[in-house]
Amino acid sequence: MFYYPIRTLLFQLDPETAHCWTLQLLRSMAALPLSGLLTSDVPSAPRQVMGIDFPNPVGLAAGLDKNGECIGAWAALGFGFVEIGTVTPRPQPGNPKPRMFRLPKAQALINRMGFNNKGVDYLVEQVRQAQFKGVLGINIGKNADTPVAQAVDDYLIGLRKVYPWARYVTVNISSPNTPGLRDLQYGAALDQLLAALKAEQQRLADSYGRYIPLAVKIAPDIADADVPTVGRALVRHGIDAVIATNTTFSRAGVEGLPHADEAGGLSGAPLRDRSTAVVRQLAEVVEGALPIIASGGILSGADAAAKIAAGASLVQIYTGFIYRGPTLIREAVKSLR
């Protein structure tokens, strides 16, 4: 695919409009004889993580396909695994528009989408229709109007509904765009959530006769002193993986650029170093007790290799894909062979 001419056209549009058009294009191509145009020459680089066989260690991060509408297309582009969502129990519109902003000079995005999605029942139907045979992660969150004190209920609803359809489930407690959500990363709130999820995971495993791993996605803005506490909690509760990291509140690296002062989470190249530092800290704490999936600031094969060198087992890309397209998938996989 000739991505850069397409990107030039898309970058003339509002970012969210471009995002919607891209999803519609991918969905149409995957459903028609044009699907061959999506096929990528990404080499094989198998990994086994969380007891799952991955064809390669480069995945699509949650957020690009919140409703699971283009699952087959992502796999055809060469991703070794696809994570859809974040999905909430009930549909919700998200935050007011505009809510996504490009910072091309920094190869970055700022978004304050706010878990806009069509609800878990819609997503499950998309997954059912897709009949996807690859590695599918489903990322779950809470509705914005659910009080943080009752967040566990939303996560349990999400887990129950997606469990039969996922190869792993990610618990998103780190988006900066749902008020109070990040409070779930700490102390008694984290322990309560993890204990409830693990108990429900075991009940569902007994019911369905198969164990679906649980990952937890954390923020890059956790203080250095708190990373060991979070890591030890994940190990103590038997969580199967940690995804590090989500977007950041920091504006380091984008100061003075257009849109830099917009509210929301910053992703892309400016997040690279902080995200990698959190991966390295976690690796020292968990000492192999659970795998780390690195996400944040991967815009080259060298960036992907640095995440693995820091202690990650797999990587995920989002903003890098927007700026570089399918070439980044191939380059990242080759760097990790």
N, C-alpha and C positions, 0 to 999 in steps of 0.2 A: 504494500500500500504506500502511496506517495502522501505521507502525512503532512509535510510542511506546507504545501499549497492549501490543503484542507484547513490546517490550523490558521493560516493567514485569513481565510474567509471567516472561520469561526470567531477569531479574535476581533472581527469587526462588529460582532454582536455582543449584547449584554451577556455576562458570563452564565447566568442561569438559563437564559434562552439558548445559548450555544450548547449547554449541557443537555437540555431537553431534546434539541434537534439531533445531537449525537446519539442519544439513546434510541430515538425513533429510527435513525438511519441504521444503526447496528441491528436493531430488532427486525427491520425490514429485510436487510441483507441476509440475516441468518435464516429467515423464513422462505427465501426465494432461491432460485438457482444461482443468485449472486453470492451465495455463502462461500463459494470457493475463493472469492476475493479476500476473505478474512483469514484464510489459512496462512499460518506463519511457519517459518523454517527454524523455529526455536529448537535447539538440540535437547536430547534427553539428559537429565541430570537427577536421577531418582534419589529421594530421601525418605526415611521412615521417621516420623515425629508423631508423638501422641499415639503411637500404635497404628498410624495411618500411613499408607504408601502414597507419597507425592511424586508425580512425574518430574517435577523440577521445583526448586525452593522459592520461586518468585510468584507471589500472589497479588491479586487485586484487593486493595484495602476497602473496608466498608465505607459507604458514603457515595460512591459513584453510581451504584445501582441499589438504591434504598428499597425498591419494591420487587426486586428480583425479576425484572422484565427482559434482561438481555443475557441470561446466564450462559447459554450456548455460544453466543458471540464472543464473550470474554475468553472462554476456553479456546476457541478457534484462533484467537490472536496470540496464543502461546502461554497464557498464565497457567502455572502449575496448580493453582487453587484459586477459588473465587469466594470472596466473602461479601454477602449481600446484607442490606440493612444500613443503618440501624432501623429496626421496626419496633413499633409500640403496640400495646394491646388494642387500642382504638385508633382509627384514622385521626390525623391532626394536620393542620395547614402549615405549622411551623411559624417562624417569626415574620413580621412584615417585610415586604420587598422595598428596595433592593437589599440583598442579604449575602451576596457573593461578589468579591472584588479581586481583580487581577493586579499583580505588581510585577510586570514583566522584567523590569530591570533587576529584580532580586530573584527571579524565577520562583515566585511565591503567590499564594492566594490567602485571602482572609475571607472566612465565611461565618455567618451567624444563622445558619439554616434553621436550627431548632428542631431536629428530628421530624421534618416534614415527610409524611409517608401515608400510604393508603390503609395501614393497619395490618395486623398479623394475618388475618384470614385471607386478605387479598394476596399477600406475599406467598402464603402456603399454596394457594391455588396456582400461582405462577410457577412455583417449584414443581408441583404435581404435573402440570402440563409440559414442563420442560423435559422431564424424564432424564435429567442430567446424570451421567455416569461418573463424572469426575469428583474431585474433592470440593465439597460445598460447605462453607462456613456461614452461619446465620447469626447476625449481630442483633442483640435485643437490648431495649432500653425501657424507660418509664415514660408515661404520658406527662406532658408539661403541667397539667392540672392535678396530677396525683401528688399529694403532699409527700415530702421526703420521708416522713415517718411511716408512710404506707407503701414506700417504693418496693419493698420485698414482694408485696402482692402482685405488682405489675410484672416483675421479673419472673415470678413463678408462673404466671399466666403465659408469658412469652415462651418460657422453657417448655412447658407442657405442649404448646401448640406446634412448636418447630421441631421438637425432639425427633419425631419419626422421619423427618425430611432432611436433617442435617448430618454431616460427617463430624462436625464439631460446632459448638455454640459459644459465641463470645458475649460476655456480659460487659456492656459499656457503662462504666461509672465515671467517665472522664471527659465527656463533652463539655466545653465551656459555655455552651449555648442553652442549657436547661438549668434554670436557677436552682442551686442547692445540690445538684447532682454530684459534684465532686466531693461533697461532704461524706459521701458513702465510701470514700477511699480510706477512711481513718477510724481507728479505735473501735468502740463497741458497735458502731453502725456497720463497719466492714465485717466484723466477726458475725454479727447477726445475719447479714445478707449471705455470706459465704456458707455458714452452717445450714441455712434454709435451702440454698441451692444444692448443696451436696446431698442433703437428705432427699430432696426431690429427684435429683439425678439418679440416686440409687434405686428409688422406688420405680422410676421410669425404666431403668435398665432391667429390673426384675420383670416389669410388665411386658416390655417389648423383646426381651431376650437379647439385647445388645447394648453395649456401653458406649455412650456418646460423650466424648471429652468436653470439658468446660475450660474456656480461656477467659481471662479477665483483662480488659484494656485499661491502662492507666495513663495518667497525664504526665507531660514532661515538666510540669510546674511543681511537682512534689519536691519539697526541700530535700537537699542531700541527706540531712539527718533523718528524714522520714522514710527514705527509700528502703533501708534495711528492715524497718518495722513492717512495711507493706509486703516486702518479699517474704519475710518469715511468716506472716499471716497466710499468704497464699500457700506456702509449703505446709503449714500446720493444718490447714483445712483440706489438703489433698487436691487443690486445683491443678488441672492438667497442663496449663500453659499460661503465660502472661504475654500480652501484646504491649510493647513499649515503642512508640507512644502515640497519643492523640495529638491534637493541635495545641498551640501555646498561646497564652495571654501576652507573652513577651513581644516587644517590637524591636528587639535587637537585630540589627542588620537591615532594617527597612526605614530607619529614621529619615524623615523628610521626603519620602516618596509619596506620590499621589495615592490616596486611600489608606496610607499607613495608620491613620488615626481612627479608622473605622473600628467599631466594636466587633468582637468575634475571635475565632481561633485562627492563628497564623500557621500556615503549612508551607512546605517547599524547602528550598535551599537554606534559608535562615534557621530552620529547625534542626538541621543535620547534626551539628555538634552536640547540642543538648540532648537530643534523642539518643545519640550514640553513647553519651556519658551515662545516661540512665540504664541503657542496656549493659554497659560494663559494670556498673554498680550492682545491678541485679544479679549478674552472673557470679560476682564474688560472693554474694549473700546466699543464693540458692544452691550453689555448688553442684549443679547438674540435677538437682531434685525435681526440677520441672523445666521444660524448654522455653526459650524466649523467642518470640516472633517480633522482629524489628520493623518498625514503621516510622517514617519521618525523615524527610530530606534526602531521599534517594533519587538522584538525577543522573547517575552514571553507573557503569559497572563497578568502578572503583568505590563508589559510595556503598553499594551492596556488599562488596567484599569487606569493607571496613566494619559493617554491622556484624558480619559473621565472625570476623577477627575479634570483635568486642565480646562475643559470647552468644550471639543469636544462632538459631538453627534454621530459621526461615526468614524471609523478608516480604514486605508488602509495599506496593507503590500506589499512589493516588495523584498527587500534584505533579510528580515527575512524568506520569503518563500524559497528563494534559499538555505539558510543555514539549515532550519528546515523542510521544506516540509509541507505537509497537516496537520501534527500534530499541527503546529502552529495555523492553522485556528480554529481547534476544541478547543484548549486550550484558545485562545483569546475569542471565543464566550462564552465558559463556564465562563470565568472571568467577562463577562459583563452581564450575565443573572440576 
